[in-house]
């Protein structure tokens, strides 16, 4: 069958779209449908669950950080060889930042750019026929979109379903399914969202349970029917140039936040990825040209990392003559120290002078447009990148290092210094999504 696609969205966060998406992905895969997944917006955790449900990488598509041609090409890469592309929205369907039409970061932009119809997941708790008014408002709000169906969530009783169904039908929309309240289908959460897929005990069993739940309460044949044929460009693209021919990438439970589209682009550009585990006290490969420390949850493993002398010694030796870069969690490990949530300070690599802490958590969240202030592993001086920050750590002492970049938010604020640079070592809380190509 030719490729078809659908965006699973909701009017707000917490409506049940991730639960539904994972269950639908797994159930369709069990039926023999080859499903590809993508996630709208900057989210590391949901795509890892997509991968667990589908057995293939799920890419992030971001209409603020990615120009339309890159977004479409990455969608084509993610969907290669698939029958169905299921895109999971972030937050509410229309939630984004101030920007020109199509570049706001809202999931609606992704649907419009790719020609995806929308399946709306509505949390019907606390309402009945009014669910139809909410669905109709979503359907009418943006003329670029077509809401092709509705799934009701948190249905309390048959009478509740009868009333909510009447509202959906009055709105002229198709009811594809209704999911009852069920505590057994939830997944564990942590401060950045769900606990990582690799850390979730019995994940396959949980995904199979979600698949059964969705299969029993949603018409998956109707879901396949409302998905629309897609015409996506098949071409090789890279959102971020590889920082070397051989890239030593930290990959374990402490360093897992590296976008699949970044790794895929590096490999397509001919780079070799040399994975190593700091938690297993492995140093970066001496054969590498560059070390890349992604974000993750180093605060949960700070004592163990501080004690891993082979990792820290190898990292310091590598940094003497080759570039090392850290994003968010990786940045914290490159610094002088990391204080965990209990207030215990742990010595880190000391390759940068920043001291970070989780003892007093403060959420920092938002898009960033960053310009490099000097050459480094990320790129050349003056080069621009779009990405985001999402962390609860704070810098308690910046130290004497020069800033890595100048970064502005998406709301017109003045650029401010970001990150740290010392010799060949750089790091910041900035997660890069894509280069800005003029």
Phi, psi and omega per residue, in radians:
X1 nan 2.620 3.101
X2 -1.306 2.744 -3.067
X3 -1.134 2.313 3.018
X4 -2.152 2.846 -3.098
X5 -2.556 2.812 -3.101
X6 -2.762 2.451 3.031
X7 -1.787 2.208 3.054
X8 -1.702 2.030 -2.998
X9 -2.363 3.111 -3.135
X10 -2.685 2.814 3.089
X11 -1.219 -0.365 -3.104
X12 -2.744 2.903 3.021
X13 -1.146 2.728 3.086
X14 1.374 0.283 -3.119
X15 -1.555 -0.223 3.141
X16 1.861 0.221 -3.059
X17 -1.217 -0.582 3.111
X18 -1.193 -0.766 3.074
X19 -0.994 -0.853 -3.131
X20 -1.122 -0.779 -3.103
X21 -1.040 -0.834 -3.123
X22 -1.121 -0.726 3.111
X23 -1.120 -0.739 3.134
X24 -1.161 -0.725 3.113
X25 -1.021 -0.853 -3.094
X26 -1.161 -0.745 -3.117
X27 -1.123 -0.739 3.127
X28 -1.173 -0.674 3.080
X29 -1.074 -0.712 3.114
X30 -1.130 -0.448 3.073
X31 -1.369 -0.177 -3.111
X32 1.717 0.074 3.067
X33 -1.369 2.300 3.093
X34 -1.492 1.862 -3.047
X35 -1.870 2.362 2.985
X36 -1.927 2.566 -3.134
X37 -2.052 2.569 2.937
X38 -2.431 2.752 3.139
X39 -2.178 2.257 3.077
X40 -1.354 2.265 3.043
X41 1.624 3.040 -3.082
X42 -1.444 1.669 -3.095
X43 -2.524 2.094 3.128
X44 -1.498 -0.519 -2.873
X45 -1.463 -0.825 -3.130
X46 -1.016 -0.757 3.116
X47 -1.064 -0.510 3.080
X48 -1.180 -0.613 3.040
X49 -1.223 -0.652 3.042
X50 -0.979 -0.802 -3.129
X51 -1.062 -0.732 3.123
X52 -1.116 -0.643 -3.133
X53 -1.300 -0.536 -2.977
X54 -1.924 -0.366 -3.078
X55 1.346 0.373 3.108
X56 -2.664 2.705 -3.102
X57 -1.082 2.497 3.004
X58 -1.948 2.309 -3.094
X59 -1.709 2.690 2.976
X60 -1.601 2.399 3.066
X61 -2.133 2.148 -3.028
X62 -2.289 1.996 -3.037
X63 -1.321 -0.271 3.050
X64 -1.474 -0.776 -3.058
X65 -1.467 -0.397 -3.066
X66 -1.996 2.328 2.992
X67 -1.171 2.757 -3.048
X68 -0.978 -0.659 -3.105
X69 -1.192 -0.647 3.091
X70 -1.193 -0.743 -3.141
X71 -1.021 -0.801 -3.126
X72 -1.167 -0.692 -3.136
X73 -1.167 -0.671 3.100
X74 -1.201 -0.629 3.060
X75 -1.072 -0.696 3.118
X76 -1.128 -0.726 3.102
X77 -1.094 -0.782 -3.132
X78 -1.078 -0.597 -3.038
X79 -1.634 0.057 -3.085
X80 -0.956 2.191 3.110
X81 1.375 0.077 -3.083
X82 -1.672 2.799 3.020
X83 -1.598 -0.540 -3.017
X84 -2.471 2.317 3.026
X85 -1.825 1.999 3.058
X86 -1.804 2.037 3.120
X87 -1.777 2.275 3.077
X88 -1.749 2.209 3.128
X89 -1.295 2.908 3.013
X90 -2.028 2.590 3.121
X91 0.858 -2.498 3.046
X92 -1.449 2.723 -3.032
X93 -0.928 -0.655 -3.029
X94 -1.851 0.143 -3.055
X95 -1.387 2.120 3.130
X96 -2.700 -2.763 3.140
X97 -2.017 2.871 3.095
X98 -1.089 2.121 -3.061
X99 -2.938 2.859 3.037
X100 -1.019 2.728 3.139
X101 -0.959 2.278 3.127
X102 1.612 -0.158 -3.081
X103 -2.194 0.471 -3.033
X104 -1.568 -0.147 -3.046
X105 1.482 -0.074 3.120
X106 -1.262 2.610 3.101
X107 -1.105 -0.480 3.087
X108 -1.037 -0.595 3.114
X109 -1.132 -0.699 3.127
X110 -1.133 -0.768 3.114
X111 -1.052 -0.773 -3.124
X112 -1.162 -0.719 -3.100
X113 -1.139 -0.634 -3.060
X114 -1.735 -0.132 -3.103
X115 1.317 0.616 -3.108
X116 -1.580 2.175 2.937
X117 -1.184 2.836 -3.045
X118 -1.950 2.298 2.932
X119 -1.841 2.026 -2.999
X120 -1.636 2.155 3.053
X121 -1.683 2.049 -3.077
X122 -1.963 2.177 2.991
X123 -1.357 1.900 -3.045
X124 -1.594 0.106 3.135
X125 -1.127 2.410 3.117
X126 1.355 0.179 3.099
X127 -2.680 2.937 3.105
X128 -2.342 -1.747 3.124
X129 -1.048 -0.429 3.130
X130 -1.057 -0.381 3.051
X131 -0.998 -0.596 3.101
X132 -1.147 -0.659 3.119
X133 -1.146 -0.716 3.105
X134 -1.101 -0.808 -3.133
X135 -1.101 -0.724 -3.141
X136 -1.157 -0.649 3.084
X137 -1.091 -0.748 3.091
X138 -1.100 -0.687 -3.108
X139 -1.178 -0.538 -3.065
X140 -1.659 -0.212 -2.946
X141 -1.200 -0.678 -3.035
X142 -2.223 1.932 -3.081
X143 -1.136 -0.221 3.111
X144 -1.276 -0.336 -2.959
X145 -1.884 2.748 3.001
X146 -2.221 1.995 3.024
X147 -1.427 1.918 -2.998
X148 -1.638 -0.248 -3.128
X149 -3.015 2.932 -3.101
X150 -2.330 2.413 2.931
X151 -2.029 2.177 3.102
X152 -1.555 2.397 3.137
X153 -2.102 2.727 3.119
X154 1.055 0.784 3.049
X155 -1.336 2.245 -2.986
X156 -1.590 -0.437 -3.042
X157 -2.893 2.894 3.056
X158 -1.009 -0.675 3.117
X159 -1.128 -0.710 3.083
X160 -1.022 -0.777 3.136
X161 -1.103 -0.730 3.134
X162 -1.012 -0.772 -3.109
X163 -1.239 -0.769 3.141
X164 -1.168 -0.664 3.090
X165 -1.062 -0.704 3.123
X166 -1.055 -0.678 3.107
X167 -1.150 -0.715 3.120
X168 -1.133 -0.746 3.137
X169 -1.158 -0.648 3.098
X170 -1.138 -0.493 3.103
X171 -1.385 -0.078 3.138
X172 1.332 0.448 -3.096
X173 -1.995 2.763 -3.068
X174 -1.608 2.221 3.069
X175 -1.543 2.041 -3.083
X176 -1.653 -0.399 3.133
X177 -3.120 2.933 3.102
X178 -2.518 2.155 -3.067
X179 -1.866 2.190 -3.140
X180 -1.285 2.868 3.024
X181 -1.062 2.299 -3.112
X182 -2.726 1.896 -3.126
X183 -1.236 -0.363 -3.028
X184 -1.297 -0.158 -3.074
X185 -1.770 0.136 -3.116
X186 -1.433 2.732 3.084
X187 -1.953 2.633 -3.101
X188 -1.166 2.591 -3.092
X189 -2.109 2.739 3.072
X190 -2.383 3.140 -2.960
X191 -1.149 -0.400 3.078
X192 -1.708 0.180 -3.116
X193 2.236 -2.534 3.115
X194 -1.131 2.620 2.917
X195 -1.041 2.495 -3.044
X196 -1.012 2.615 -3.120
X197 -0.983 -0.740 -3.082
X198 -1.160 -0.345 -3.106
X199 -1.729 -0.095 -3.054
X200 -1.440 1.985 -3.095
X201 -1.128 2.360 3.094
X202 1.087 0.648 -3.027
X203 -1.072 -0.743 -3.139
X204 -1.024 -0.735 3.118
X205 -1.121 -0.714 3.116
X206 -1.113 -0.728 3.140
X207 -1.162 -0.665 3.086
X208 -1.133 -0.644 3.087
X209 -1.148 -0.723 3.081
X210 -1.081 -0.718 3.138
X211 -1.073 -0.770 3.118
X212 -1.110 -0.730 3.127
X213 -1.048 -0.834 -3.133
X214 -1.185 -0.740 3.134
X215 -1.018 -0.644 -3.091
X216 -1.345 -0.340 -2.993
X217 -2.162 -0.077 -3.110
X218 -2.258 2.473 3.102
X219 -1.459 1.654 -3.091
X220 -1.235 -0.439 3.034
X221 -1.132 -0.693 3.089
X222 -1.159 -0.654 3.094
X223 -1.037 -0.798 3.115
X224 -1.131 -0.578 -3.121
X225 -1.195 -0.671 -3.076
X226 -1.451 -0.248 3.057
X227 -1.103 2.538 -3.039
X228 -1.876 2.568 3.046
X229 -1.055 2.465 -3.113
X230 -2.066 2.505 2.990
X231 -2.086 1.720 -3.059
X232 -1.941 2.516 -3.106
X233 -1.266 2.283 3.116
X234 -1.717 1.715 3.105
X235 -2.679 2.663 3.141
X236 -1.354 2.267 3.107
X237 -2.435 2.760 3.053
X238 -2.363 2.164 -3.140
X239 -1.322 -0.386 -3.098
X240 -2.541 2.169 -3.141
X241 -1.082 2.446 3.131
X242 -1.127 2.447 -3.124
X243 -1.403 0.057 3.112
X244 3.136 2.968 3.088
X245 -1.284 -0.664 3.071
X246 -2.110 2.076 -3.039
X247 -2.013 2.048 3.057
X248 -1.444 1.974 -3.057
X249 -1.987 2.168 3.064
X250 -1.224 2.208 -3.096
X251 -2.456 1.799 2.987
X252 -2.888 -2.909 -3.049
X253 -1.157 -0.354 3.117
X254 -1.556 -0.333 -3.050
X255 -2.389 1.280 -3.043
X256 -2.036 -0.092 -3.013
X257 -1.608 1.338 3.029
X258 -2.287 2.130 -3.027
X259 -1.048 2.318 3.083
X260 -0.995 -0.566 -3.133
X261 -1.230 -0.459 3.063
X262 -1.241 -0.884 3.107
X263 -1.043 -0.759 3.132
X264 -1.081 -0.703 3.118
X265 -1.150 -0.686 3.100
X266 -1.082 -0.783 -3.139
X267 -1.124 -0.708 3.117
X268 -1.133 -0.474 3.098
X269 -1.415 -0.019 3.084
X270 1.722 0.064 -3.139
X271 -1.353 2.632 3.075
X272 -1.835 2.275 -3.140
X273 -1.695 2.116 3.138
X274 -1.916 1.631 -3.067
X275 -1.313 2.518 3.030
X276 -2.555 2.755 -3.074
X277 -1.996 1.869 3.014
X278 -1.031 -0.615 3.138
X279 -1.139 -0.491 3.064
X280 -1.544 0.179 3.129
X281 1.091 0.657 3.092
X282 -1.651 2.323 3.036
X283 -1.415 2.816 3.040
X284 -1.143 2.645 -3.122
X285 -1.086 2.372 3.080
X286 -1.196 -0.260 3.129
X287 -1.456 -0.126 -3.051
X288 -1.356 2.732 3.049
X289 -1.653 -0.362 -3.035
X290 -2.733 2.616 3.006
X291 -1.945 2.373 3.116
X292 -2.183 2.051 3.090
X293 -1.823 1.822 -3.137
X294 -1.260 3.076 3.013
X295 -1.338 -3.120 -3.130
X296 2.788 -2.402 -3.122
X297 -2.187 1.025 3.121
X298 -1.130 -0.399 3.136
X299 -1.112 -0.430 3.118
X300 -1.410 -0.221 -3.044
X301 -2.280 0.379 -2.987
X302 -1.056 -0.751 -3.138
X303 -1.108 -0.716 3.127
X304 -1.157 -0.742 3.123
X305 -1.115 -0.726 -3.130
X306 -1.091 -0.487 -3.109
X307 -1.552 -0.149 -3.052
X308 -1.510 1.514 -3.003
X309 -1.239 -0.551 3.111
X310 -1.148 -0.756 3.098
X311 -1.093 -0.929 -3.073
X312 -1.142 -0.722 3.112
X313 -1.145 -0.720 3.101
X314 -1.132 -0.658 3.118
X315 -1.139 -0.782 3.133
X316 -1.122 -0.716 3.125
X317 -1.133 -0.705 3.133
X318 -1.082 -0.746 -3.055
X319 -1.174 -0.206 -3.131
X320 -1.145 -0.530 -3.086
X321 -2.469 0.108 3.115
X322 -2.460 2.676 -3.025
X323 -1.258 2.519 3.062
X324 -2.289 2.344 3.140
X325 -2.327 2.451 3.102
X326 -2.227 2.329 3.068
X327 -1.855 2.165 3.042
X328 0.925 -1.782 3.118
X329 -1.003 -0.669 3.071
X330 -1.101 -0.642 3.076
X331 -1.076 -0.756 -3.119
X332 -1.125 -0.645 3.138
X333 -1.259 -0.490 3.077
X334 -1.289 -0.280 -3.072
X335 -1.384 -3.040 -3.121
X336 -1.215 -0.755 -3.080
X337 -2.730 2.794 3.076
X338 -2.321 2.119 3.095
X339 -1.680 2.185 -3.069
X340 -1.419 -3.136 -3.047
X341 -1.128 -0.390 3.118
X342 -1.506 -0.045 3.109
X343 1.610 0.127 3.116
X344 -1.500 2.227 -3.139
X345 -1.576 2.294 -3.125
X346 -2.096 2.281 3.089
X347 -1.206 2.369 3.122
X348 -1.938 -2.699 -2.984
X349 -1.221 -0.482 3.139
X350 1.232 0.344 3.104
X351 -1.472 -0.285 2.985
X352 -2.274 2.820 -2.997
X353 -1.638 -0.041 -3.102
X354 -1.177 2.464 2.996
X355 -2.020 2.219 -3.061
X356 -2.098 2.791 -3.053
X357 -2.600 2.516 2.975
X358 -1.885 0.047 -3.059
X359 -1.091 -0.666 3.037
X360 -2.090 1.693 -3.028
X361 -1.283 2.380 3.059
X362 -2.484 2.082 -3.085
X363 -1.300 2.265 2.993
X364 -2.074 2.173 -3.007
X365 -2.546 2.336 3.015
X366 2.695 2.849 3.084
X367 -1.229 2.672 3.082
X368 -2.413 2.426 3.006
X369 -1.961 1.871 -2.959
X370 -1.942 2.422 3.065
X371 -2.070 2.186 -3.102
X372 -1.203 2.427 3.133
X373 -1.631 -0.163 3.083
X374 -2.835 2.904 3.073
X375 -1.105 2.492 3.083
X376 -2.822 -3.025 -3.119
X377 -1.059 -0.536 -3.096
X378 -1.258 -0.575 -3.113
X379 2.944 -2.782 -3.075
X380 -1.704 2.736 3.089
X381 -0.945 2.325 3.139
X382 1.538 -0.153 -3.140
X383 -1.301 2.486 -3.103
X384 -1.872 2.587 3.110
X385 -2.447 2.593 3.030
X386 -1.994 2.444 -3.130
X387 -2.954 -2.533 -3.047
X388 -2.768 2.904 2.942
X389 -2.093 2.498 3.010
X390 -2.737 1.746 -3.107
X391 -2.746 2.802 3.085
X392 -1.910 -0.120 3.129
X393 -1.317 2.748 3.063
X394 -2.259 2.691 3.062
X395 -1.563 2.052 -3.141
X396 -1.595 -0.348 3.042
X397 -2.697 2.092 -3.100
X398 -1.344 -0.563 -3.107
X399 1.405 -2.958 -2.990
X400 -1.688 0.039 -3.110
X401 -1.149 2.614 3.034
X402 -1.240 2.650 3.084
X403 -1.216 2.618 3.122
X404 -1.370 -0.657 -2.999
X405 -2.616 2.977 2.939
X406 -1.973 2.202 -2.997
X407 -2.234 2.402 3.076
X408 -2.035 2.681 3.072
X409 -1.528 -3.004 -3.083
X410 -1.620 0.159 -3.045
X411 -1.992 0.266 3.060
X412 1.515 0.167 3.108
X413 -1.217 2.740 3.136
X414 -1.190 2.481 3.090
X415 -1.055 2.544 3.115
X416 -2.279 2.734 3.108
X417 -1.051 2.515 -3.097
X418 -2.438 2.384 3.027
X419 1.313 -2.939 -3.066
X420 -2.452 2.633 3.120
X421 -2.504 2.217 3.049
X422 -2.516 2.012 -3.094
X423 1.045 -2.173 -3.132
X424 -1.652 0.135 -3.086
X425 -1.846 2.315 3.102
X426 -2.392 2.744 3.065
X427 -2.975 2.721 3.080
X428 -2.867 2.957 3.040
X429 -1.353 -0.063 -3.090
X430 -1.330 2.165 2.991
X431 -1.673 2.090 -3.116
X432 -1.409 2.322 3.054
X433 -1.812 -0.735 -3.104
X434 -2.849 2.600 2.969
X435 -1.189 2.616 2.991
X436 -1.654 1.996 -3.095
X437 -1.768 2.120 -3.104
X438 -1.444 nan nan
